C-alpha cells in the first residue's frame, strides 16, 4: 500500500502542475471551460497510462512474482 501512495501523491501533484502549466502556456482563461476540459482530460489520460505502467511493474510487482511461483509448483 505504501508503494501505491508513493505513486499517487506525485501523480496528483503532476496533474495539477501539468494542467495549470498548459493553461498558462496556452493562455487559456477561466471563461474557456470547454478547452480547459479537453486539456484536463488529455493530461489525465497520459498520466493514467503512465501510472498503469508503473503500477504494473513496481507497485504490484511483488504480488505478481508470488503468483508466478505458485503457478510453477
C-alpha positions in Angstrom: 0.0 0.0 0.0 2.9 2.3 0.7 4.1 1.9 -2.9 0.7 2.9 -4.2 0.7 6.1 -2.1 4.3 6.9 -3.2 2.9 6.9 -6.8 -0.5 8.5 -6.1 0.7 11.6 -4.4 3.3 12.7 -7.0 0.8 11.8 -9.7 -1.7 14.2 -8.2 0.9 16.9 -7.9 2.0 16.3 -11.6 -1.6 16.5 -12.7 -2.1 19.9 -11.0 1.2 21.3 -12.3 0.8 20.0 -15.9 -2.8 21.2 -16.2 -2.1 24.6 -14.8 1.1 24.9 -16.8 -0.8 24.1 -20.0 -3.4 26.7 -19.2 -0.7 29.3 -18.6 1.4 28.4 -21.6 -1.6 28.4 -24.0 -3.1 31.5 -22.4 -6.4 29.8 -21.5 -8.6 31.8 -19.2 -11.3 30.7 -16.8 -14.0 31.6 -19.3 -12.8 28.9 -21.7 -14.2 25.9 -19.8 -14.6 23.7 -22.9 -10.9 24.0 -23.8 -9.9 23.6 -20.2 -11.8 20.4 -20.0 -10.2 19.0 -23.1 -6.7 19.8 -21.8 -7.6 18.3 -18.4 -8.8 15.1 -20.0 -5.7 14.8 -22.1 -3.4 15.3 -19.1 -5.3 12.7 -17.1 -5.2 10.2 -19.9 -1.4 10.5 -20.3 -1.0 10.2 -16.5 -3.3 7.2 -16.4 -1.3 5.3 -18.9 2.0 6.2 -17.2 0.6 5.3 -13.8 -0.8 2.0 -15.1 2.6 1.1 -16.5 4.4 2.0 -13.2 1.8 0.1 -11.1 2.2 -3.0 -13.2 6.0 -3.0 -12.9 6.6 -1.6 -9.4 3.5 -1.3 -7.2 2.2 -4.8 -7.8 5.4 -6.5 -8.9 5.8 -8.4 -5.6 2.3 -9.8 -5.9 2.9 -11.0 -9.4 6.1 -12.8 -8.5 4.3 -14.7 -5.7 1.6 -15.8 -8.2 4.2 -16.9 -10.7 5.9 -19.0 -8.0 2.6 -20.7 -7.2 1.9 -21.5 -10.9 5.3 -23.1 -11.3 4.8 -25.5 -8.3 
